[in-house]
Amino acid sequence: MEVIKVLHKIFAWMDPATLLAAIWRAAVAVLDWRTHLRRLTGRPVVDVVFVTNMRDETDRRRYLGSWRPKSGHFNGPRYWLNGKVVGRTRALDVVTEDLTSSDGKKRAQELFIDATRWAKKNGAKVILLAAGTKRLFGEDGARLKTLFPDLTFTIGDNGTMFLLREETFRALEEAKLNPSFCKIGVLGPYGFLGEMIVGVLIEKGYVNIIGIGSNIHGLRRVHNEYGIKVCQNLSEMGQVDVAIACTHSEKVRLNAETIELIRRSGRKLLVIDVAEPSNLKHSEFLKCESVVIRQDAGNAHNPGMKYVLGAISYRMFRLSQGVTFGCFAEAMSLAVNKKLAKEARV
């Protein structure tokens, strides 16, 4: 049996995806010279750690192949901001779909706690609950605060919301859509981002808003609080000028077929997609790109932010040079402020 296990491991390493993933992880670790310098000078290895699940099996294949980390978590992309503040992605061996079951959530919670212990041991002061882990410990994260009272935790939604708001109004202005006449569909209006964007749209005079989602109680609450129309699926929504996707739920997923249902005849549909993973998948966008204007939202850019291994790393993360997710940007900003406050005291 032991021989079979050894052979199995050897053949696993021969798998191209596993081999490429291992080469990337090794190359990033070797070429992260600033981290080596920090270790040599006795400084903390990281300032902020982004603890996250993987989005899907594409991420798992890119970063792990068929290898599975014994700890259940591993190093993902590494960031350096202006050469001084270091952010490290610590990814759980969990994909978004795993978090839909109670057993999957329980496993993710334990892995998250262990990853946080790793982050604290390596010097992190700020921890981000990224992607699907945002609500993993409830609304207040009481368990995390009890276990790690000296760490700062954030879900990063304020940073993402700020970026979403700015990008939404810029896109609406460029499309020359009149607030009094255009109709906007908000997918997932009962989540933090969805509810916030509904509120700011109303403040700006956009009165024809409809919320779409599968959470009946959430829809009722948003309807009662904001007075907007609501429905449970895209076929009931009618034609709109804009779709703002704040959820990747399969029940309100944009695709080539649903876009034909909701876009106005003879006009392109403006899709502002802040969901992660994206609501409108790239493969579906390619089928309908002639009738859709798609705006990725909620990401931040800083020319001073570098990925270790550059373009290879940020493309693996499905991003571009100097760009990261809004929630990552908020967590990194908190780390910068903590470092500045510490230097001021000294």
Secondary structure, 3 states (H helix, E strand, C coil): CHHHHHHHHHHHHHCHHHHHHHHHHHHHHHHCHHHHHHHHCCCCCCCEEEEEEECCHHHHHHHCCCCCCCCCEEEEEEEEECCCEEEEEEEEEEEHHHHHCHHHHHHHHHHHHHHHHHHHHCCCCEEEECHHHCCCCCCCCHHHHHHCCCCEEECCHHHHHHHHHHHHHHHHHHCCCCCCCCCEEEECCCCHHHHHHHHHHHHCCCCCEEEECCCHHHHHHHHHHHCCEEECCHHHCCCECEEEECCCCHHHCCCHHHHHHHECCCCCEEEEECCCCCCCCHHHHHHHHHHEEEEECCEEECCCEEECCHHHHHHHCCCCCCEEEHHHHHHHHHHHHHHHHHHHHC
